[in-house]
Amino acid sequence: MKKVCIVFRHSPYGTTTTREGIDFALLSASFEQQVSLVFCDEAVLHLLPNQQATLAGSKDYVSVFKAFDLYEIDTVLACKQSLETLGINQHELAIDVQIAEAVAISAALADADEVLVF
């Protein structure tokens, strides 16, 4: 089984980058690849609940995050430093994620057969 790690770095809205990454993750998982996700930098903002994507002219894809379990995407990491920089607490997040230090994120990247950055 191929291990794929997808890293999200960009803030919500304004581009379709994150949506493309999520679509790729779900597609990869449906073909029985082991997918792990990493949210860092401004991408941790995607994890906040009650976003109103339509006001920014985007489609709501954040609700898709709740389908990660159905696709057996078990490893979802959020960068601890990014959360702290943006003043976000773990209990404020819309989905259950693992808060990870840089060392753990580096280990996840090293363990993957393929790493994609969105």
Backbone as a printed PyTorch tensor [residue, N CA C, xyz], in Angstrom:
tensor([[[  0.8490,  -1.1750,   0.0000],
         [  0.0000,   0.0000,   0.0000],
         [  0.8960,   1.2400,   0.0000]],

        [[  0.5970,   2.1420,  -0.8950],
         [  1.3670,   3.3780,  -1.0200],
         [  0.9170,   4.3750,   0.0420]],

        [[  1.8880,   5.0530,   0.6560],
         [  1.5970,   6.0660,   1.6730],
         [  1.7240,   7.4580,   1.0450]],

        [[  0.6440,   8.2150,   1.1290],
         [  0.6090,   9.5580,   0.5590],
         [  0.3670,  10.5500,   1.6890]],

        [[  1.1840,  11.5740,   1.7520],
         [  1.0020,  12.6420,   2.7340],
         [  0.7000,  13.9290,   1.9720]],

        [[ -0.4050,  14.5590,   2.3290],
         [ -0.8120,  15.7900,   1.6720],
         [ -0.7080,  16.9270,   2.6800]],

        [[  0.0370,  17.9500,   2.3050],
         [  0.2870,  19.0940,   3.1730],
         [ -0.5040,  20.2910,   2.6450]],

        [[ -1.2760,  20.9010,   3.5410],
         [ -2.0330,  22.1010,   3.1990],
         [ -1.3670,  23.2850,   3.8820]],

        [[ -1.1100,  24.3640,   3.1030],
         [ -0.3930,  25.5150,   3.6550],
         [ -1.1110,  26.8370,   3.4470]],

        [[ -2.1540,  26.8550,   2.6200],
         [ -2.7650,  28.1230,   2.2400],
         [ -4.0660,  28.3970,   2.9880]],

        [[ -4.3600,  29.6620,   3.1530],
         [ -5.5650,  30.0750,   3.8680],
         [ -6.8230,  29.7030,   3.0820]],

        [[ -7.9390,  29.6460,   3.7790],
         [ -9.2000,  29.3240,   3.1050],
         [ -9.5820,  30.4010,   2.0930]],

        [[-10.2030,  29.9330,   1.0450],
         [-10.8390,  30.8040,   0.0540],
         [ -9.8500,  31.5800,  -0.7960]],

        [[-10.3360,  32.0650,  -1.9010],
         [ -9.5090,  32.8210,  -2.8210],
         [ -8.9020,  31.9620,  -3.9240]],

        [[ -8.6570,  30.6830,  -3.6350],
         [ -8.1430,  29.7510,  -4.6380],
         [ -8.8500,  28.4140,  -4.4610]],

        [[ -8.6610,  27.5570,  -5.4220],
         [ -9.2520,  26.2140,  -5.3310],
         [ -8.2280,  25.1850,  -4.8660]],

        [[ -7.0850,  25.6380,  -4.4380],
         [ -5.9800,  24.7550,  -4.0760],
         [ -6.3720,  23.7240,  -3.0180]],

        [[ -6.9840,  24.1770,  -1.9540],
         [ -7.3250,  23.2410,  -0.8750],
         [ -8.3790,  22.2530,  -1.3410]],

        [[ -9.3620,  22.7280,  -2.0670],
         [-10.4040,  21.8230,  -2.5670],
         [ -9.7890,  20.7520,  -3.4500]],

        [[ -8.8450,  21.1260,  -4.2820],
         [ -8.1620,  20.1540,  -5.1370],
         [ -7.3920,  19.1370,  -4.3010]],

        [[ -6.7570,  19.6080,  -3.2420],
         [ -6.0270,  18.7020,  -2.3540],
         [ -6.9440,  17.7310,  -1.6350]],

        [[ -8.0840,  18.2340,  -1.1860],
         [ -9.0660,  17.3660,  -0.5100],
         [ -9.6020,  16.3280,  -1.4900]],

        [[ -9.9350,  16.7640,  -2.7020],
         [-10.4210,  15.8220,  -3.7200],
         [ -9.3750,  14.7480,  -3.9960]],

        [[ -8.1090,  15.1670,  -4.1050],
         [ -7.0290,  14.2080,  -4.3420],
         [ -6.9140,  13.2210,  -3.1830]],

        [[ -7.0350,  13.7240,  -1.9570],
         [ -6.9380,  12.8630,  -0.7740],
         [ -8.0470,  11.8100,  -0.7710]],

        [[ -9.2720,  12.2350,  -1.0430],
         [-10.4020,  11.3020,  -1.0340],
         [-10.2710,  10.2870,  -2.1660]],

        [[ -9.8350,  10.7430,  -3.3290],
         [ -9.6440,   9.8370,  -4.4590],
         [ -8.5480,   8.8180,  -4.1650]],

        [[ -7.4500,   9.2880,  -3.6110],
         [ -6.3480,   8.3850,  -3.2680],
         [ -6.7900,   7.3530,  -2.2340]],

        [[ -7.5170,   7.8030,  -1.2290],
         [ -7.9910,   6.8860,  -0.1860],
         [ -8.9730,   5.8620,  -0.7550]],

        [[ -9.7670,   6.2740,  -1.7260],
         [-10.7310,   5.3400,  -2.3060],
         [-10.0310,   4.2530,  -3.1270]],

        [[ -8.7870,   4.5110,  -3.5390],
         [ -7.9890,   3.5010,  -4.2250],
         [ -7.0300,   2.7980,  -3.2620]],

        [[ -7.4290,   2.7620,  -2.0140],
         [ -6.7430,   2.0230,  -0.9570],
         [ -5.2970,   2.4530,  -0.7330]],

        [[ -5.0230,   3.7310,  -0.9200],
         [ -3.7270,   4.2580,  -0.5400],
         [ -3.8690,   4.8100,   0.8780]],

        [[ -2.8210,   4.7010,   1.6510],
         [ -2.8420,   5.2210,   3.0150],
         [ -2.5630,   6.7140,   2.9600]],

        [[ -3.5660,   7.5190,   3.3010],
         [ -3.4680,   8.9660,   3.1690],
         [ -3.3630,   9.6080,   4.5440]],

        [[ -2.4130,  10.5250,   4.6780],
         [ -2.3310,  11.3480,   5.8850],
         [ -2.3440,  12.8060,   5.4400]],

        [[ -2.9110,  13.6550,   6.2900],
         [ -3.0600,  15.0700,   5.9780],
         [ -2.3480,  15.9070,   7.0240]],

        [[ -1.7310,  16.9910,   6.5790],
         [ -1.0580,  17.9160,   7.4840],
         [ -1.5430,  19.3290,   7.1620]],

        [[ -2.0540,  20.0170,   8.1770],
         [ -2.4730,  21.4060,   8.0330],
         [ -1.4660,  22.2710,   8.7810]],

        [[ -0.8120,  23.1730,   8.0700],
         [  0.1550,  24.0590,   8.7050],
         [  0.0190,  25.4680,   8.1410]],

        [[  0.7120,  26.3900,   8.7540],
         [  0.6450,  27.8000,   8.3830],
         [ -0.8200,  28.2590,   8.4250]],

        [[ -1.2380,  29.0490,   7.4540],
         [ -2.6070,  29.5740,   7.4570],
         [ -3.6560,  28.5100,   7.1480]],

        [[ -3.2420,  27.3500,   6.7050],
         [ -4.1910,  26.2780,   6.3900],
         [ -4.9260,  25.7640,   7.6240]],

        [[ -4.3850,  25.9930,   8.8150],
         [ -5.1060,  25.5560,  10.0160],
         [ -6.4480,  26.2850,  10.1440]],

        [[ -6.5880,  27.4150,   9.4750],
         [ -7.8600,  28.1460,   9.4970],
         [ -8.9830,  27.3460,   8.8450]],

        [[ -8.6510,  26.4130,   7.9750],
         [ -9.6560,  25.5390,   7.3640],
         [-10.3710,  24.7040,   8.4070]],

        [[ -9.7190,  24.4670,   9.5110],
         [-10.2470,  23.5610,  10.5300],
         [-11.2540,  24.2210,  11.4730]],

        [[-11.4670,  25.5120,  11.3180],
         [-12.4250,  26.2170,  12.1710],
         [-13.8550,  25.9580,  11.7030]],

        [[-14.7920,  25.8170,  12.6330],
         [-16.1930,  25.5580,  12.2550],
         [-16.9140,  26.8350,  11.8150]],

        [[-18.1130,  26.6400,  11.3150],
         [-19.0480,  27.7190,  10.9810],
         [-18.5070,  28.7210,   9.9700]],

        [[-17.7460,  28.2490,   9.0230],
         [-17.2620,  29.1380,   7.9710],
         [-18.3630,  29.3310,   6.9410]],

        [[-18.4240,  30.4900,   6.3670],
         [-19.4490,  30.8010,   5.3830],
         [-18.7850,  31.0350,   4.0350]],

        [[-18.4610,  29.9460,   3.3870],
         [-17.7110,  29.9870,   2.1320],
         [-18.4470,  30.7480,   1.0380]],

        [[-19.7580,  30.6790,   1.0420],
         [-20.5220,  31.3420,  -0.0160],
         [-20.3410,  32.8590,   0.0130]],

        [[-20.0990,  33.4180,   1.1850],
         [-19.8600,  34.8590,   1.2670],
         [-18.5630,  35.2700,   0.5740]],

        [[-17.6330,  34.3320,   0.4660],
         [-16.3630,  34.5940,  -0.2100],
         [-16.4030,  34.1200,  -1.6670]],

        [[-17.5860,  33.6800,  -2.1010],
         [-17.7320,  33.2150,  -3.4800],
         [-17.1920,  31.8250,  -3.7110]],

        [[-17.0670,  31.0270,  -2.6610],
         [-16.5480,  29.6680,  -2.7680],
         [-17.6180,  28.6600,  -2.3940]],

        [[-17.3550,  27.4170,  -2.7410],
         [-18.2300,  26.3260,  -2.3120],
         [-17.7700,  25.8510,  -0.9460]],

        [[-18.7280,  25.3760,  -0.1500],
         [-18.4010,  24.8600,   1.1790],
         [-17.8150,  23.4640,   1.0430]],

        [[-16.5370,  23.3360,   1.2550],
         [-15.9030,  22.0280,   1.2230],
         [-15.4460,  21.6000,   2.6100]],

        [[-15.4960,  22.4960,   3.5690],
         [-15.0440,  22.1680,   4.9200],
         [-15.9090,  21.0610,   5.5170]],

        [[-17.1780,  21.0000,   5.1260],
         [-18.0500,  19.9420,   5.6250],
         [-17.5710,  18.5630,   5.1610]],

        [[-16.7980,  18.5220,   4.0850],
         [-16.2520,  17.2560,   3.5860],
         [-15.2560,  16.6640,   4.5770]],

        [[-14.6540,  17.5100,   5.4130],
         [-13.6810,  17.0290,   6.3870],
         [-14.2680,  15.9450,   7.2850]],

        [[-15.5470,  16.0140,   7.5230],
         [-16.1900,  15.0190,   8.3860],
         [-16.2640,  13.6470,   7.7240]],

        [[-16.0020,  13.5740,   6.4260],
         [-16.0180,  12.2990,   5.7020],
         [-14.6720,  11.5880,   5.7460]],

        [[-13.6760,  12.2010,   6.3390],
         [-12.3580,  11.5720,   6.3880],
         [-12.4210,  10.1720,   7.0010]],

        [[-13.2160,  10.0030,   8.0440],
         [-13.3390,   8.6840,   8.6800],
         [-13.8990,   7.6460,   7.7060]],

        [[-14.8670,   8.0410,   6.8980],
         [-15.4640,   7.1150,   5.9260],
         [-14.4410,   6.6290,   4.9090]],

        [[-13.4790,   7.4650,   4.6090],
         [-12.4320,   7.1290,   3.6460],
         [-11.1940,   6.5470,   4.3240]],

        [[-11.3050,   6.3130,   5.6120],
         [-10.2150,   5.7540,   6.4160],
         [ -8.9630,   6.6280,   6.3920]],

        [[ -9.1840,   7.9350,   6.3900],
         [ -8.0790,   8.8800,   6.5480],
         [ -7.9930,   9.1610,   8.0410]],

        [[ -7.1070,   8.4280,   8.6930],
         [ -7.0210,   8.4660,  10.1460],
         [ -6.0150,   9.4810,  10.6680]],

        [[ -5.0150,   9.7950,   9.8820],
         [ -3.9780,  10.7010,  10.3390],
         [ -4.2130,  12.0910,   9.7760]],

        [[ -4.6880,  12.9750,  10.6390],
         [ -4.8840,  14.3760,  10.2870],
         [ -4.1350,  15.1820,  11.3470]],

        [[ -3.0630,  15.8270,  10.9150],
         [ -2.2120,  16.5790,  11.8290],
         [ -2.4190,  18.0800,  11.6370]],

        [[ -2.3990,  18.8130,  12.7330],
         [ -2.4210,  20.2760,  12.6940],
         [ -1.1590,  20.7600,  13.3930]],

        [[ -0.4610,  21.6630,  12.7620],
         [  0.7920,  22.1770,  13.2930],
         [  0.5400,  22.9890,  14.5670]],

        [[  1.1650,  22.5580,  15.6400],
         [  0.9990,  23.2230,  16.9290],
         [  1.4330,  24.6850,  16.8700]],

        [[  2.5700,  24.9450,  16.2680],
         [  3.0880,  26.3150,  16.1940],
         [  2.1540,  27.2130,  15.3820]],

        [[  1.5960,  26.6950,  14.2910],
         [  0.6730,  27.4850,  13.4750],
         [ -0.5820,  27.8280,  14.2560]],

        [[ -1.1000,  26.8510,  14.9990],
         [ -2.2880,  27.1060,  15.8210],
         [ -1.9950,  28.1690,  16.8720]],

        [[ -0.8470,  28.0440,  17.5260],
         [ -0.4790,  29.0180,  18.5570],
         [ -0.2820,  30.4110,  17.9680]],

        [[  0.3600,  30.4900,  16.8110],
         [  0.5960,  31.7740,  16.1510],
         [ -0.7170,  32.4810,  15.8330]],

        [[ -1.7200,  31.6940,  15.4250],
         [ -3.0230,  32.2570,  15.0600],
         [ -3.9920,  32.3220,  16.2400]],

        [[ -3.5470,  31.8900,  17.4200],
         [ -4.3770,  31.9640,  18.6160],
         [ -5.5640,  31.0200,  18.6070]],

        [[ -5.3830,  29.8360,  18.0490],
         [ -6.4660,  28.8550,  17.9420],
         [ -6.2230,  27.7150,  18.9220]],

        [[ -7.2510,  27.3650,  19.6840],
         [ -7.2160,  26.2450,  20.6170],
         [ -7.7200,  24.9820,  19.9300]],

        [[ -7.2600,  23.8260,  20.3810],
         [ -7.6820,  22.5630,  19.7840],
         [ -9.1970,  22.3670,  19.8890]],

        [[ -9.8180,  22.7880,  21.0040],
         [-11.2560,  22.5590,  21.1370],
         [-12.0830,  23.5040,  20.2690]],

        [[-11.4570,  24.4360,  19.5990],
         [-12.1620,  25.3160,  18.6650],
         [-12.2960,  24.6970,  17.2790]],

        [[-11.6130,  23.6090,  17.0240],
         [-11.5620,  23.0230,  15.6880],
         [-12.8200,  22.2190,  15.3770]],

        [[-13.1800,  22.1940,  14.1000],
         [-14.4120,  21.5440,  13.6520],
         [-14.3000,  20.0240,  13.6430]],

        [[-13.0930,  19.4970,  13.4760],
         [-12.8990,  18.0520,  13.4510],
         [-11.7980,  17.6730,  14.4340]],

        [[-11.7570,  16.3920,  14.7380],
         [-10.7430,  15.8850,  15.6440],
         [ -9.4330,  15.7110,  14.8770]],

        [[ -8.4050,  16.3990,  15.3070],
         [ -7.0890,  16.3120,  14.6800],
         [ -6.0460,  16.0440,  15.7580]],

        [[ -4.8810,  15.6190,  15.3170],
         [ -3.7600,  15.4520,  16.2230],
         [ -2.9120,  16.7130,  16.1370]],

        [[ -2.6710,  17.3450,  17.2610],
         [ -1.8150,  18.5160,  17.2870],
         [ -0.3700,  18.0110,  17.2640]],

        [[  0.4150,  18.5130,  16.3070],
         [  1.7510,  17.9610,  16.1110],
         [  2.8260,  19.0300,  16.1220]],

        [[  3.9140,  18.7040,  16.7800],
         [  5.1220,  19.5320,  16.7610],
         [  5.8110,  19.3150,  15.4110]],

        [[  6.7570,  20.1690,  15.0890],
         [  7.4890,  20.0770,  13.8230],
         [  8.1680,  18.7230,  13.6470]],

        [[  8.6600,  18.1350,  14.7300],
         [  9.3440,  16.8380,  14.6560],
         [  8.3860,  15.7510,  14.1870]],

        [[  7.1680,  15.7540,  14.7030],
         [  6.1690,  14.7470,  14.3110],
         [  5.7420,  14.9400,  12.8600]],

        [[  5.6340,  16.1910,  12.4370],
         [  5.2710,  16.4650,  11.0470],
         [  6.3870,  15.9970,  10.1220]],

        [[  7.6210,  16.2690,  10.4980],
         [  8.7680,  15.8030,   9.7070],
         [  8.7810,  14.2820,   9.6020]],

        [[  8.4550,  13.6090,  10.6860],
         [  8.4120,  12.1430,  10.6840],
         [  7.3230,  11.6320,   9.7400]],

        [[  6.1610,  12.2870,   9.7400],
         [  5.0750,  11.8920,   8.8390],
         [  5.4820,  12.0740,   7.3820]],

        [[  6.1810,  13.1480,   7.1020],
         [  6.6510,  13.3950,   5.7380],
         [  7.6960,  12.3580,   5.3230]],

        [[  8.5970,  12.0360,   6.2260],
         [  9.6500,  11.0600,   5.9310],
         [  9.0810,   9.6550,   5.7310]],

        [[  7.9750,   9.3530,   6.4140],
         [  7.3590,   8.0340,   6.3310],
         [  6.5710,   7.8330,   5.0250]],

        [[  6.2160,   8.9130,   4.3660],
         [  5.3910,   8.8300,   3.1660],
         [  6.2040,   8.4330,   1.9390]],

        [[  5.5470,   7.7120,   1.0440],
         [  6.1520,   7.3900,  -0.2450],
         [  6.0750,   8.5860,  -1.1840]],

        [[  5.0330,   9.3710,  -0.9960],
         [  4.8110,  10.5400,  -1.8550],
         [  4.2560,  11.6790,  -1.0020]],

        [[  4.7680,  12.8920,  -1.1980],
         [  4.3080,  14.0720,  -0.4780],
         [  3.8440,  15.1010,  -1.5050]],

        [[  2.6370,  15.6170,  -1.3040],
         [  2.1070,  16.6680,  -2.1600],
         [  1.7770,  17.8540,  -1.3120]],

        [[  2.0410,  19.0450,  -1.8190],
         [  1.7800,  20.2660,  -1.0750],
         [  0.7280,  21.0890,  -1.8260]],

        [[ -0.3200,  21.4590,  -1.1170],
         [ -1.3910,  22.2750,  -1.7020],
         [ -1.5000,  23.5710,  -0.9360]]])
